[in-house]
Amino acid sequence: MKSFFVEYANIVATTILGLLFGLSFFLLYVNFYHYKEIQTTYTPNTENGTDYENILAQVNEIRSDANSYYQATYRGQESIYDMSGLQTKFNSCMDNFESEELKKLLDKETFDIRDVSDLIHYYQNRILNDCLVVQLYNIANEENPSIQIERLKVLAPFIKNEIDLFISTGVGYVKSNIRNNDSYYFSNQSAKNTIFELTKNSYLEIINRYKQSLTFIKTLSGWYRTVAQGG
């Protein structure tokens, strides 16, 4: 009787082991196809230059505005220390757009969903946080602005509202769309089309955020150039 139970237990254990092995093989199999699907790529239109080249063009314009101020020749009414401080803020922001890391992220012919995720992460940390919030948000502080330029007070509500809008809209929903489509299934054309559209739409959305940020900063740098030239 004892040997019967031992044999029965061995059969059950072997069956369970077989089921676990089969399940592991199945998960490995479907994940292999899922891996192939997330490699589906999107190729941006470069007829008018790559997105990184277009970003650099705006960066150069902003740097030109910022560097139009020369302390030795400035004859305006604002404090030279505050003018220099604001110049530094603009150039610090542009460093985030002109970094080797962003160049590496954008200097590609094709993009898959992982590339887009990296672009979102960079935008959140280096553009939204390090540039817009850390460098520029405090200049709109009505009680204790980091830059004491009198004429800047007129722009303060605009600056605050725009950066608040960048913060509130964020890119969290783009990340959510990517996560929500991270499923396990066998490869088929419909699944590939879904991944392609997700990659394309997410890429275009995050690039638009980079460009919107630069457009906002260009508005401020244009105003700064006018002040720097004594206008």
Stockholm file with secondary structure:
# STOCKHOLM 1.0

chainA/1-231         MKSFFVEYANIVATTILGLLFGLSFFLLYVNFYHYKEIQTTYTPNTENGTDYENILAQVNEIRSDANSYYQATYRGQESIYDMSGLQTKFNSCMDNFESEELKKLLDKETFDIRDVSDLIHYYQNRILNDCLVVQLYNIANEENPSIQIERLKVLAPFIKNEIDLFISTGVGYVKSNIRNNDSYYFSNQSAKNTIFELTKNSYLEIINRYKQSLTFIKTLSGWYRTVAQGG
#=GR chainA/1-231 SS CHHHHHHHHHHHHHHHHHHHHHHHHHHHHHHHHHHHHTTCCBCCCCTTCCHHHHHHHHHHHHHHHHTTCCTTTCCSSSCHHHHHHHHHHHHHHHHHHSCHHHHHHHCCSCBCHHHHHHHHHHIIIIIIIIIIIIIIGGGGCSSSCSSCCTTHHHHHHHHHHHHHHHHHHCSHHHHHHHHHTCCCCCCCHHHHHHHHHHHHHHHHHHHHHHHHHHHHHHHHHHHHHHHHTTC
#=GC SS_cons         CHHHHHHHHHHHHHHHHHHHHHHHHHHHHHHHHHHHHTTCCBCCCCTTCCHHHHHHHHHHHHHHHHTTCCTTTCCSSSCHHHHHHHHHHHHHHHHHHSCHHHHHHHCCSCBCHHHHHHHHHHIIIIIIIIIIIIIIGGGGCSSSCSSCCTTHHHHHHHHHHHHHHHHHHCSHHHHHHHHHTCCCCCCCHHHHHHHHHHHHHHHHHHHHHHHHHHHHHHHHHHHHHHHHTTC
//
